[in-house]
Amino acid sequence: MDIIEIVTDLIDEDTDQPRYQFDEEALQELMKSIGEIGLLSPIKVRSTSNGRYKIIYGNRRYKASKMLGRPTIPCIVSTVTDEMEIYLEQIAENLTREGFSPIEEAEAFNKLLNDPKFRSSTKFLSGKLGKPESYIKNKCELLKFGNAVKKLIVSGTEIRKDKLTEDQLLPLKDLPIEHRDPLALIAARDELPVSDVKKIAKLFKDKTISDSTKDKLLFKTGSGLIETWSTHEQNKAERAKPAAEPKAPAPKAEKQAKQKTEEAPKVSPPAVSAAAGASIELILQQLAAALPADSSLSADTLQSVEAIEAGGQAPFIQGVDTLIDRLEKHLAEWKTVRELAAAKWQAASAAE
């Protein structure tokens, strides 16, 4: 493969090539390197009309050389004219270079898949570029995000402030755009690990949470969203638990208890009151242990009322009414118990 020196001014950049983002600092470093030790790798060009050339790959080297004022630049001249082959070669070359961003890759793949000029398939690209089909599909998923998010996407897996990796974004890709982009920006701002992003995505995919509640959650921080996810999961687990059924007494124990009741001697009213008092203490202890000290209805739990479908509202309200009625009956009974106990102990104190 012949390498020839071509006058720099006769070479044009390819504005349709896949790579268009060039880091200024990296370009300055490349320019310094070329100035000190020369250009180690030639660029590749193809001939065009009027004796000019267009770059196939090597834009950064061309830019750096031109900035240094080099009159000529070493080139490999390609005879390939097929647009598809040229574009595939440009992608393949850039895949081996640092700085080819995930978005540039995604846009290049998307162009080959959907541009009427190419109209290739994922399977075809996979075979030509040596990349799995899943790799190509996942790159294209990045195009679902808005420009504000795309600007933050970087290569690699390192979590950095105000930057986003592909792994952070992919769990959010199927959410509606009104939730997808804001959550991506929260992940970038708060440096959320991938595991946390997956939990938040699961929270926003939950159909039992209304869209209005999800909209409000977007005002939370990343840690606040994780706390909400944790509370929601705990509430779901509690609701999924089957109601505890009272255990039936063993036949032998039930028979013994019946015999004791039948054989018990008749007692005077004071004795009956004492027996009832012992029984009511047991009931009191059981109720006190069953009821939580604090309310189990958090703000997030109360918000879940909005998620109840129209068809389930009537049964739900009826269930709440039944619960309130039972609680009020229990409350009335225990107020009576309290009054009786207070009156009895007051009378006993007065007698002393």
C-alpha positions in Angstrom: 0.0 0.0 0.0 1.7 3.2 -1.2 2.0 6.2 1.0 2.5 9.6 -0.8 2.9 13.1 0.4 -0.1 15.3 -0.6 -0.3 19.1 -0.4 -2.4 19.8 2.7 -4.4 22.5 0.9 -5.7 20.0 -1.6 -7.3 17.9 1.0 -10.9 18.4 2.2 -12.6 17.0 5.3 -15.6 14.7 4.9 -18.5 16.5 6.6 -20.6 13.3 6.5 -18.1 11.1 8.3 -19.2 9.4 11.6 -16.9 11.3 13.9 -17.5 15.0 14.4 -16.7 15.6 18.1 -13.1 16.6 18.7 -11.8 17.4 22.2 -9.8 20.6 22.0 -7.3 19.5 24.7 -6.6 16.2 23.1 -6.2 17.9 19.7 -3.6 20.2 21.3 -1.7 17.2 22.7 -1.7 15.5 19.3 -0.5 18.7 17.6 2.4 18.9 20.1 3.3 15.2 19.5 3.3 15.7 15.7 5.4 18.8 16.1 8.0 17.0 18.2 8.3 13.5 16.5 6.2 13.9 13.3 3.1 12.1 12.0 3.5 8.4 12.8 0.4 7.2 10.9 -0.7 8.4 7.5 -4.3 9.5 6.8 -6.5 7.8 4.2 -8.1 9.8 1.4 -9.9 9.3 -1.9 -9.6 11.4 -5.0 -12.4 13.7 -6.0 -12.9 16.1 -8.9 -10.4 18.9 -9.9 -7.4 17.0 -8.5 -8.6 17.3 -4.9 -8.9 14.6 -2.2 -11.4 13.9 0.5 -10.5 12.3 3.9 -11.8 8.8 4.6 -10.2 8.7 8.1 -7.6 10.7 9.9 -9.5 13.9 10.5 -7.7 14.7 13.8 -4.3 14.1 12.3 -5.2 16.3 9.4 -6.5 19.1 11.7 -3.4 19.0 13.9 -1.1 19.0 10.9 -2.9 21.9 9.3 -2.8 23.9 12.6 1.0 23.3 12.6 1.2 24.7 9.1 2.7 21.5 7.6 2.7 22.0 3.8 2.2 18.3 3.0 0.8 15.3 4.8 1.5 11.5 4.2 -1.6 9.8 2.8 -2.9 6.5 1.6 -5.0 7.0 -1.5 -8.0 4.6 -1.7 -9.6 3.6 -5.0 -12.9 2.5 -3.3 -15.9 4.5 -4.6 -18.8 2.6 -3.0 -20.4 4.9 -0.3 -21.4 2.0 1.9 -17.9 0.5 2.0 -16.3 3.9 2.7 -18.7 4.7 5.5 -18.2 1.2 7.1 -14.4 1.7 6.8 -14.7 5.0 8.6 -16.7 3.5 11.4 -14.3 0.5 11.7 -11.4 2.8 11.9 -13.0 5.1 14.5 -14.0 2.1 16.7 -10.3 1.5 17.2 -9.6 5.1 18.2 -10.0 6.9 21.5 -12.6 9.6 21.7 -15.2 8.1 19.3 -18.2 8.8 21.5 -21.1 6.5 22.1 -23.5 9.0 20.5 -21.3 9.3 17.4 -21.4 5.5 17.2 -25.2 5.4 17.7 -25.8 8.0 15.0 -23.5 6.2 12.6 -25.3 2.8 13.2 -28.6 4.5 12.9 -27.6 6.1 9.6 -26.6 2.8 8.1 -29.8 1.2 9.3 -32.3 3.9 8.3 -30.8 6.2 5.7 -32.3 5.4 2.3 -28.8 5.5 0.8 -27.7 2.5 2.9 -30.7 0.6 4.4 -28.6 -2.2 5.9 -29.6 -4.5 8.7 -28.3 -5.1 12.3 -27.1 -8.5 11.3 -25.2 -7.2 8.3 -23.5 -4.5 10.4 -22.6 -7.1 13.1 -20.9 -9.2 10.5 -19.1 -6.3 8.9 -17.9 -4.6 12.0 -17.3 -7.6 14.3 -19.7 -6.3 16.9 -22.6 -8.3 18.5 -26.1 -7.3 17.4 -27.0 -6.4 21.0 -24.1 -3.9 21.0 -25.4 -2.1 18.0 -29.0 -2.1 19.3 -28.0 -0.8 22.7 -26.0 2.0 21.1 -29.1 3.0 19.0 -31.2 3.1 22.2 -29.1 6.1 23.3 -30.8 8.2 20.6 -34.1 8.1 22.5 -32.7 10.7 24.9 -32.8 14.5 24.3 -29.9 16.6 23.4 -29.3 17.8 27.0 -28.7 14.2 28.0 -26.7 13.2 24.9 -24.1 15.9 25.6 -23.3 14.2 28.9 -22.8 10.7 27.6 -19.2 9.4 27.8 -17.4 6.2 27.0 -16.4 3.7 29.7 -18.1 2.7 33.0 -16.6 5.2 35.5 -19.4 7.1 37.3 -18.5 10.9 37.2 -20.4 14.0 38.2 -22.4 15.6 35.4 -21.5 12.7 33.1 -23.5 9.7 32.0 -22.4 6.2 31.0 -24.4 3.9 28.7 -25.0 1.5 31.7 -26.6 4.3 33.6 -28.9 5.2 30.8 -30.1 1.9 29.5 -32.4 1.1 32.5 -34.3 4.3 31.7 -34.6 3.9 27.9 -38.2 2.6 27.9 -39.7 5.2 30.2 -41.8 8.1 28.7 -39.6 11.0 27.6 -41.1 13.3 30.3 -39.6 11.0 33.0 -36.7 9.5 31.0 -34.6 12.7 30.5 -35.2 14.3 34.0 -34.2 11.0 35.7 -31.1 10.8 33.5 -30.1 14.3 34.5 -30.6 13.4 38.2 -28.4 10.4 37.7 -25.7 12.6 36.3 -26.0 15.3 38.9 -26.0 12.9 41.9 -23.5 10.4 40.4 -26.0 7.5 40.9 -24.6 4.0 40.5 -26.2 1.7 37.9 -27.9 -0.4 40.7 -29.7 2.7 42.0 -30.8 3.8 38.5 -32.3 0.3 38.0 -34.3 0.7 41.2 -35.6 4.1 40.2 -36.5 2.8 36.7 -38.5 0.0 38.4 -40.3 2.6 40.6 -41.3 4.7 37.5 -42.4 1.6 35.6 -44.8 0.6 38.4 -48.4 1.0 37.0 -49.9 1.3 40.5 -48.2 4.7 40.9 -50.1 7.5 39.1 -48.3 9.8 36.6 -49.1 12.8 38.8 -47.2 11.2 41.7 -44.3 10.3 39.4 -44.2 13.9 38.2 -43.8 15.0 41.8 -41.1 12.5 42.5 -38.9 14.2 39.8 -38.3 17.0 42.3 -36.5 14.6 44.7 -32.8 14.0 44.8 -31.3 10.7 43.8 -31.1 9.5 47.4 -34.7 10.7 48.0 -35.8 8.5 45.0 -34.0 5.5 46.4 -35.7 6.1 49.8 -39.1 6.3 48.1 -38.3 3.1 46.1 -37.4 1.3 49.4 -40.6 2.4 51.2 -42.7 1.4 48.2 -41.2 -2.0 48.0 -41.8 -2.6 51.8 -45.4 -1.5 51.4 -45.9 -3.9 48.5 -44.4 -6.7 50.5 -46.7 -6.0 53.5 -49.8 -5.9 51.2 -48.7 -9.2 49.7 -48.6 -11.0 53.0 -51.7 -13.3 53.6 -53.9 -12.3 56.6 -53.0 -14.4 59.7 -55.7 -16.8 60.6 -56.4 -17.8 64.2 -55.1 -21.2 65.0 -57.8 -23.8 65.9 -57.2 -25.3 69.4 -56.0 -28.8 69.5 -58.9 -31.3 70.1 -57.5 -32.5 73.4 -57.0 -29.0 74.7 -60.4 -27.9 73.6 -62.0 -30.9 75.4 -60.1 -30.2 78.6 -61.1 -26.5 78.5 -64.8 -27.5 78.1 -64.6 -29.9 81.0 -63.1 -27.3 83.3 -65.8 -24.9 82.4 -68.6 -27.4 83.1 -66.9 -28.5 86.4 -66.2 -25.0 87.6 -68.1 -24.1 90.8 -70.6 -21.3 90.8 -69.1 -18.0 92.1 -70.5 -14.9 93.4 -70.6 -11.7 91.3 -67.3 -10.3 92.8 -65.5 -13.5 91.9 -67.0 -13.4 88.4 -65.7 -9.8 88.0 -62.2 -10.9 89.1 -62.2 -13.7 86.6 -63.4 -11.3 83.8 -60.7 -8.8 84.9 -57.9 -11.4 84.4 -59.3 -12.2 80.9 -59.6 -8.6 79.9 -55.9 -8.0 80.8 -54.9 -10.7 78.4 -57.1 -9.2 75.6 -55.6 -5.8 76.4 -52.0 -7.1 76.1 -52.9 -8.9 72.8 -54.4 -5.7 71.3 -51.6 -3.5 72.4 -49.1 -5.9 70.9 -51.0 -6.1 67.6 -51.4 -2.4 67.0 -48.2 -0.5 65.9 -47.1 2.4 68.2 -46.9 4.8 65.2 -49.0 5.1 62.1 -48.1 2.7 59.3 -49.5 5.1 56.7 -46.6 7.1 55.4 -47.0 10.0 53.0 -46.0 7.8 50.0 -48.6 5.2 51.1 -51.3 7.8 51.3 -50.4 9.0 47.8 -50.9 5.5 46.5 -54.7 6.1 46.9 -54.5 8.0 43.6 -53.4 4.8 41.9 -56.7 2.9 42.7 -58.6 2.2 39.5 -62.2 3.6 39.2 -63.7 0.1 39.4 -62.0 -0.6 42.7 -62.9 2.7 44.4 -66.3 1.6 45.8 -65.0 -1.7 47.4 -62.1 0.2 48.8 -64.2 2.9 50.4 -66.6 0.3 51.7 -63.6 -1.6 53.3 -62.4 1.6 54.9 -65.9 2.3 56.3 -66.1 -1.2 57.7 -62.7 -0.8 59.4 -63.7 2.6 60.9 -66.9 1.1 62.2 -65.1 -1.8 63.9 -62.4 0.6 65.4 -65.1 2.9 66.7 -66.9 -0.1 68.4 -63.6 -1.2 70.0 -62.9 2.3 71.1 -66.4 2.6 72.8 -65.9 -0.7 74.6 -62.5 0.2 75.9 -63.7 3.6 77.1 -66.3 1.8 79.1 -63.6 -0.5 80.5 -61.6 2.5 81.5 -64.5 4.2 83.2 -65.4 1.0 85.2 -61.8 0.4 86.2 -61.3 4.0 87.3 -64.6 4.1 89.3 -63.7 0.8 91.0 -60.2 2.0 92.1 -61.5 5.4 93.1 -64.1 3.7 95.4 -61.5 1.3 96.8 -59.2 4.3 97.6 -62.1 6.2 99.3 -62.9 3.1 101.5 -59.3 3.0 102.7 
